Amino acid sequence: MISIIIPIYNQASHLPSLLESISRQTYDNYEIIIVNDGSTDNVIKVLEKYKKIFGHKFSYLEQENRGANAARNRGARLAKGEYIIFCDADIIIQPDMLELMRRTLKHNPPASFCYSSFKWGVKTFRLWPYSAEKLRQMPYIHTTSLIRRKDFPEFDEAIKRLQDWDLWLTMLEQGKTGIWLDKILFTVKPGGTMSNWLPSLAYKLLPFLPNVKKYKQATQVIKTKHHLP
């Protein structure tokens, strides 16, 4: 079984698209665990419909606002599946995503997680085969990857940005590796966690931009923690 963990914070308007895309999955042995991280919007009202659609597959819990990583970890601790996957509310997944990722891990026992290419709005992030060297240089694997639950070390709740990079580096240090599935399997809607994406050239030519400064600060936090040059 796959446990789909959805942390939410004031994203009631995005949730229906994600949940509709989950309902269309070709692989249906899954559970949904939604962790409300202190939202103040109308998320309860939005979810009423989907409790009926998903039935026993659907779990919902609330906590005080502690951040996305705390919400993800809490969901993972309750997961019953052999595999877990984290989906933020601004994501829409392709109908065969769960089936293809699960099949890939099943056929590749040494891999601890499976990741794919994806879209952010109309921009395609087409990735490449897993490379420990590349991972030490830059973040390129999205949080929405299928992970063997037994290999998941939990997110560092002190890390506020680039949490996915930190997770994959932690797993690398534990001897865990990933495998790339050469397909575009989900789309991130602009306005969410990647809404401040900038072309790579901006980070070289426009260091004074606030978003560039914040990104570089976050990068340094990860590099310091993992002893990267």
N, C-alpha and C positions, 0 to 999 in steps of 0.2 A: 504493500500500500504506500501511497505518496501522501505526505502531510503538507498541505499548502498553507503557509503561515502569512497572514496579512496584517501588518502593523498599520494603524490608521491614526491620524491626528487632523481633525477638521478637513476631511476629504470626502465627505458624504456625496458630493456631486460627481466624483470620479468613480466611486465604488461600483455603480451599476454596470458600467462598461467592462470592468474587470470580471465581475461575477458572471455576467452573461457569457463572456469568453470562456470561463471555466465550465459553465454548463454545457458548452458545445464540444468538450474534449472527447476524443475517440477512446481514450483510456479513462475508465470511470471508477477505478478502485482508488479513491482518494477521500481525504477528509479536509475540511476547511476550518482553520482556526483563526478567527479575527480577534486581534488584541487592540482594544480602544485605549490609546495612550492619553487619556484625559481630554478628549474632544469636547467642544462646547456647541457643535452644530447639531443638525437633526439626523445624525447617523442612525439612531434607533428606529426612527420612522422609515428610513430608507431600507433597512435590513429586514423589516417585517416580511416583505414579499419573498425574500430569498431564504428565510427560514423555512417557508412552506415548500419552496422549490427543491432545496437540498435535503430537507428532513434531517435524518440522523447523521448525515455527513457534516452538518453545520454546527460549529461551536463558536460562542461569543463570550468574551470576558472583558472586564474593564480594569484599569489601574490609574493611579494618579500620573500626571505627566512626568515621565522619566526619560523620554527620548526613544528614538526608533530602535536602538540596539537593545535596550531593556525590554521593549515590547517583543522584539524578535526572539530574544532568549527565553522569555516567558512562554511564548508559543511553542518553541522547540522543546522545552521541558515537558510539555503536555502531549507532544506528538506521539502517535502510536505507529506511524508508518516506518517502513524500512528506509525510506527516502524522505527528505524534506526539501522544500523549495520556498524561498521567500519572494513574495510578490507585493510591491508597493501598490497603492490604489490607482496610480496613474499609468498602470501597465495594461495592455491588452495582449493576450497570448493566442497564438495560432492553435487551431483545433487539434493538431497532432503533436503539440509540443511535449506534453507529458509522456505520451507513448514513445516518441522518438528518443527523448532523453533517457527514459528508463531502459529502453532496449539497448542504447549505446553503453550505459553502465553495466548492464547485465552481461554484455558481450566483451567487456573490458574490465575484468576483476581488479587489476592493479590500480585503476583510477578511483579516486575518492569523490570526484564530482565531474559533472558534464556541463559545459557552457556552450552557448551558441552566439552567432552574430545577431544583431538586432537593429531596429530603427529608432531614432529619436525624431519624432515628427516625420519629415520627408527625408531626413539625412540617414544614410545607411552606415552603420558601424560594422563593416565586414572584417572579422578578426582572422586569426591564424592558429596553427597548432600550438598546443601548450609548450611553453618555454620558460624554464625556471630563470634563465638569464634575463629574458625580456621582462618577466614579472618583477624582478628586482629593480629594473630600470623605470618601469611605468605601470600605472593601473590600466588594465585593459579588459579584465573579466568582470562582467556585471554581477550584481548581487543575485539576480534571478537566474540561478544555476541549480541543477539538481544535485543534492549532496547525500551521500550515504550517512544516515543519522549517527551511526557508530563512530564516524570519523569527524563529526562536527565538534569543534572545540569551544563554541560559543563566541559571540561578538564581544569585543572589549568595550564595555559601557562607558569608558572614559574617552573614547575616540568619537568625536562629533562629526568629522568629515572624512571622506575616503575610507569609510568603514569596510567596504568590500575589499579594497586593496590590502588593508590590514588583516582581514580574515584569511585571504588566500596566502599571504606571506606567512602568517602563523601556521597554517596547514603545511606549507612548504618546509618550514623549520621542523615540523613534526614528521617529515618524510612522506607527506601526502601529496599526490599530484592530481591533475585534472586532464580531461580529454575534450577536445573541441569537436563540436558537431557543426559541419559546414552547411548550415541553413540559417535563414533569418526567421526566428521563431517567436519573436514578440516585438511590440512597439511601445515605446515610452511616449506618453502624451506631453507636449511642451507645457510648462507651467508647474511641473512637479519637481522632483529631486534633481533633475538634470536641466532645469530651466535656465541656468546660468552658463550653459555650455558656450565656449568660444572656440573659434578656429585655432589650431595649434600655433599659427603664426603670431596670433595676438599675444601669446605668452612670451614671445621673444621681442616683439617690437613695441608692445604697449604695457610695460611693467608697472606703470603708474595707475592702471585701472584698478578699482577696488576689488573686483572679482578675481583679477590676476594676483593681487596681493594676498587675498584670502586663500587662494588655491596654493600659492607657494608656501604660505605658513602651514597649511594643513599637510602639504607634502613633506615639509621638514619634520613635522611631528612623527610621521610614519617612518621616515628615514632614520631618525634618531632612535626610535623604539627598536627597529630591526637592524640597526648598525649598517645602514647602507651608505655608500659614498655620495 
